[in-house]
Amino acid sequence: MACGVPFVGFNLGALPELNIDRALLGENVSDLSEIMKLEKHKLYSPDDLISHASLFSEENFVSRYESIYRDLLSFPYN
């Protein structure tokens, strides 16, 4: 997506979070084939994809993890 190209993949791991649209994810090869036949991946412009991909920069990941760790460290353990 960072290059302006959509991806179709399995609905596993980080792909649901990373992909611009969960409709581009499938549970099996048949699902992926159907997604490609319906051309769902062509609904997004390169600019849309690049913009979405920028949400997942290294800086954003580090910032999110730092926030999670701060929240965990501030949790009062008894």
C-alpha positions as a Markdown table, in Angstrom:
| # | Residue | x | y | z |
|---|---|---|---|---|
| 1 | Met | 0.0 | 0.0 | 0.0 |
| 2 | Ala | 2.9 | 2.4 | 0.6 |
| 3 | Cys | 3.5 | 2.2 | -3.1 |
| 4 | Gly | -0.1 | 2.9 | -3.9 |
| 5 | Val | -0.9 | -0.8 | -4.7 |
| 6 | Pro | -3.7 | -2.6 | -2.8 |
| 7 | Phe | -3.2 | -6.1 | -1.4 |
| 8 | Val | -5.4 | -9.0 | -1.0 |
| 9 | Gly | -4.6 | -11.5 | 1.7 |
| 10 | Phe | -5.8 | -13.9 | 4.4 |
| 11 | Asn | -7.7 | -12.5 | 7.3 |
| 12 | Leu | -4.9 | -13.4 | 9.8 |
| 13 | Gly | -2.2 | -11.8 | 11.9 |
| 14 | Ala | -1.8 | -8.1 | 11.4 |
| 15 | Leu | -3.4 | -8.0 | 7.9 |
| 16 | Pro | -6.9 | -7.0 | 9.2 |
| 17 | Glu | -5.3 | -4.0 | 10.9 |
| 18 | Leu | -3.0 | -3.1 | 8.1 |
| 19 | Asn | -5.3 | -3.4 | 5.1 |
| 20 | Ile | -7.4 | -0.4 | 4.0 |
| 21 | Asp | -10.5 | -2.6 | 3.7 |
| 22 | Arg | -11.4 | -6.0 | 5.3 |
| 23 | Ala | -13.4 | -6.8 | 2.2 |
| 24 | Leu | -9.9 | -7.4 | 0.6 |
| 25 | Leu | -9.2 | -10.2 | 3.1 |
| 26 | Gly | -10.4 | -13.8 | 2.9 |
| 27 | Glu | -10.4 | -17.0 | 4.9 |
| 28 | Asn | -9.2 | -19.3 | 2.1 |
| 29 | Val | -7.9 | -19.3 | -1.4 |
| 30 | Ser | -11.5 | -19.4 | -2.8 |
| 31 | Asp | -12.3 | -16.2 | -1.0 |
| 32 | Leu | -9.2 | -14.5 | -2.4 |
| 33 | Ser | -10.1 | -15.6 | -5.9 |
| 34 | Glu | -13.6 | -14.2 | -5.5 |
| 35 | Ile | -12.2 | -10.9 | -4.2 |
| 36 | Met | -10.0 | -10.6 | -7.3 |
| 37 | Lys | -12.8 | -11.6 | -9.7 |
| 38 | Leu | -15.0 | -8.9 | -8.2 |
| 39 | Glu | -12.1 | -6.4 | -8.5 |
| 40 | Lys | -12.7 | -5.1 | -5.0 |
| 41 | His | -9.1 | -4.1 | -4.9 |
| 42 | Lys | -9.6 | -1.6 | -7.7 |
| 43 | Leu | -11.9 | 0.6 | -5.5 |
| 44 | Tyr | -9.0 | 2.5 | -4.0 |
| 45 | Ser | -6.8 | 5.1 | -5.6 |
| 46 | Pro | -3.0 | 5.0 | -5.2 |
| 47 | Asp | -3.3 | 8.2 | -3.1 |
| 48 | Asp | -5.9 | 6.6 | -0.7 |
| 49 | Leu | -3.6 | 3.6 | -0.3 |
| 50 | Ile | -0.5 | 5.6 | 0.4 |
| 51 | Ser | -2.3 | 7.8 | 2.9 |
| 52 | His | -3.6 | 4.7 | 4.7 |
| 53 | Ala | -0.2 | 3.1 | 4.7 |
| 54 | Ser | 1.3 | 6.2 | 6.3 |
| 55 | Leu | -0.7 | 5.5 | 9.4 |
| 56 | Phe | 1.6 | 2.5 | 10.0 |
| 57 | Ser | 4.9 | 4.2 | 9.9 |
| 58 | Glu | 7.7 | 3.2 | 12.3 |
| 59 | Glu | 7.1 | 6.4 | 14.2 |
| 60 | Asn | 3.5 | 5.6 | 14.7 |
| 61 | Phe | 4.2 | 2.1 | 15.8 |
| 62 | Val | 6.8 | 3.3 | 18.4 |
| 63 | Ser | 4.4 | 5.9 | 19.6 |
| 64 | Arg | 1.5 | 3.4 | 20.1 |
| 65 | Tyr | 3.8 | 0.9 | 21.9 |
| 66 | Glu | 5.1 | 3.6 | 24.2 |
| 67 | Ser | 1.5 | 4.6 | 25.0 |
| 68 | Ile | 0.6 | 1.0 | 25.8 |
| 69 | Tyr | 3.7 | 0.6 | 28.0 |
| 70 | Arg | 2.9 | 3.9 | 29.8 |
| 71 | Asp | -0.7 | 2.7 | 30.5 |
| 72 | Leu | 0.6 | -0.7 | 31.8 |
| 73 | Leu | 3.2 | 0.9 | 34.0 |
| 74 | Ser | 0.6 | 3.3 | 35.5 |
| 75 | Phe | -1.7 | 0.4 | 36.3 |
| 76 | Pro | -1.9 | 0.0 | 40.1 |
| 77 | Tyr | -0.9 | -3.6 | 40.9 |
| 78 | Asn | -2.1 | -4.9 | 44.3 |
